[in-house]
Amino acid sequence: MTATLVPLGPAGPERTAADVVAALRLDDGRPGSARPVIAAAMISSADGRGTVQGRSAPLGHPADTALLRELRTAVDAILVGTGTLAAERYADVLDDDQRRRRRERGLEPEPIVATIARSGRVPADIPLFAEPGARIQVYTEADATVEGRGAQLESHRFAPGGATPRAALEHLAAARGVRSVLCEGGPTLLRALVAASCLDHLMLTLAPLLAGGDGPNMLEGEPILPPARLGLHAVHRAGEHLFMHYVPQP
């Protein structure tokens, strides 16, 4: 391996968020596998913080928002932690044009929004749970009733210790026909997916900010040993933000 530093570009024509997502071929799923193909979309400041004052939005860029919404348009389901649902106040995950494009591709207008709530406690006060078109899947280990406040909600109970990300993903595939999933965090959920070798694409946005403080990193929890190795597949730029596509390496 040389120590040469290679400039990034420009190395080709500009690409839209839709172009970048189409190149992932998420519709193909993972043939022969019990779980769907998993892409994660995360954002981080230059010093590694995943939030500013508790939210990821201050780190973002219009291109980052466009990429996230195009990923949501492409996948069968979104997997997100209950803490992220609450902190970001999830609502209207797609707009009308994106729902129309999903219908044209033979998909349901809305992706399933899946979350793992082992205790049975979910942030049912957020707007998403009151949207009649929203489809919510809750995975729990508790003998508790979870209600949707207007959303289409299904709950699946695992035995104690069974509500793992891999088990949730395999249930989504087997019971609900899910071929592709977008993980939107938070950092504890993403760490669990990485540790379980359940990540196929990492779409990481690097924001040109130094946030400091004690906000979460992109991954939270015990060290992953050995660390998961990534290959750099592509890099894009919008303004001062960098958009990096990584794929796991053996």
ChimeraX attribute file (.defattr): number of C-alpha atoms within 10 A of each C-alpha:
attribute: neighborCount
match mode: 1-to-1
recipient: residues
	/A:1	3
	/A:2	4
	/A:3	5
	/A:4	6
	/A:5	6
	/A:6	6
	/A:7	7
	/A:8	10
	/A:9	9
	/A:10	9
	/A:11	9
	/A:12	6
	/A:13	6
	/A:14	11
	/A:15	9
	/A:16	13
	/A:17	17
	/A:18	15
	/A:19	12
	/A:20	16
	/A:21	20
	/A:22	14
	/A:23	8
	/A:24	15
	/A:25	12
	/A:26	22
	/A:27	15
	/A:28	11
	/A:29	18
	/A:30	15
	/A:31	10
	/A:32	7
	/A:33	11
	/A:34	16
	/A:35	23
	/A:36	31
	/A:37	25
	/A:38	24
	/A:39	26
	/A:40	23
	/A:41	19
	/A:42	23
	/A:43	25
	/A:44	24
	/A:45	24
	/A:46	17
	/A:47	14
	/A:48	19
	/A:49	24
	/A:50	28
	/A:51	21
	/A:52	20
	/A:53	12
	/A:54	13
	/A:55	14
	/A:56	18
	/A:57	15
	/A:58	14
	/A:59	23
	/A:60	17
	/A:61	16
	/A:62	10
	/A:63	17
	/A:64	25
	/A:65	13
	/A:66	14
	/A:67	22
	/A:68	20
	/A:69	18
	/A:70	20
	/A:71	26
	/A:72	25
	/A:73	26
	/A:74	24
	/A:75	25
	/A:76	27
	/A:77	29
	/A:78	25
	/A:79	25
	/A:80	20
	/A:81	20
	/A:82	20
	/A:83	18
	/A:84	20
	/A:85	21
	/A:86	15
	/A:87	14
	/A:88	13
	/A:89	14
	/A:90	15
	/A:91	14
	/A:92	12
	/A:93	17
	/A:94	16
	/A:95	12
	/A:96	10
	/A:97	10
	/A:98	18
	/A:99	17
	/A:100	17
	/A:101	14
	/A:102	20
	/A:103	13
	/A:104	11
	/A:105	10
	/A:106	9
	/A:107	16
	/A:108	15
	/A:109	22
	/A:110	25
	/A:111	26
	/A:112	23
	/A:113	24
	/A:114	26
	/A:115	24
	/A:116	24
	/A:117	20
	/A:118	21
	/A:119	13
	/A:120	17
	/A:121	15
	/A:122	22
	/A:123	17
	/A:124	17
	/A:125	12
	/A:126	17
	/A:127	17
	/A:128	24
	/A:129	23
	/A:130	17
	/A:131	16
	/A:132	13
	/A:133	16
	/A:134	23
	/A:135	22
	/A:136	21
	/A:137	23
	/A:138	22
	/A:139	24
	/A:140	27
	/A:141	18
	/A:142	16
	/A:143	12
	/A:144	12
	/A:145	8
	/A:146	15
	/A:147	16
	/A:148	20
	/A:149	16
	/A:150	15
	/A:151	18
	/A:152	17
	/A:153	19
	/A:154	14
	/A:155	19
	/A:156	14
	/A:157	17
	/A:158	17
	/A:159	11
	/A:160	11
	/A:161	9
	/A:162	15
	/A:163	18
	/A:164	18
	/A:165	19
	/A:166	18
	/A:167	15
	/A:168	23
	/A:169	25
	/A:170	18
	/A:171	18
	/A:172	23
	/A:173	22
	/A:174	14
	/A:175	9
	/A:176	13
	/A:177	13
	/A:178	22
	/A:179	24
	/A:180	26
	/A:181	30
	/A:182	29
	/A:183	26
	/A:184	21
	/A:185	25
	/A:186	23
	/A:187	21
	/A:188	17
	/A:189	25
	/A:190	26
	/A:191	21
	/A:192	20
	/A:193	20
	/A:194	16
	/A:195	17
	/A:196	13
	/A:197	12
	/A:198	20
	/A:199	22
	/A:200	17
	/A:201	22
	/A:202	22
	/A:203	22
	/A:204	19
	/A:205	26
	/A:206	24
	/A:207	24
	/A:208	16
	/A:209	17
	/A:210	14
	/A:211	19
	/A:212	12
	/A:213	10
	/A:214	10
	/A:215	15
	/A:216	17
	/A:217	18
	/A:218	20
	/A:219	21
	/A:220	14
	/A:221	12
	/A:222	10
	/A:223	10
	/A:224	13
	/A:225	7
	/A:226	7
	/A:227	9
	/A:228	12
	/A:229	10
	/A:230	14
	/A:231	13
	/A:232	12
	/A:233	12
	/A:234	13
	/A:235	16
	/A:236	17
	/A:237	16
	/A:238	12
	/A:239	9
	/A:240	11
	/A:241	20
	/A:242	16
	/A:243	21
	/A:244	16
	/A:245	21
	/A:246	20
	/A:247	16
	/A:248	17
	/A:249	10
	/A:250	6
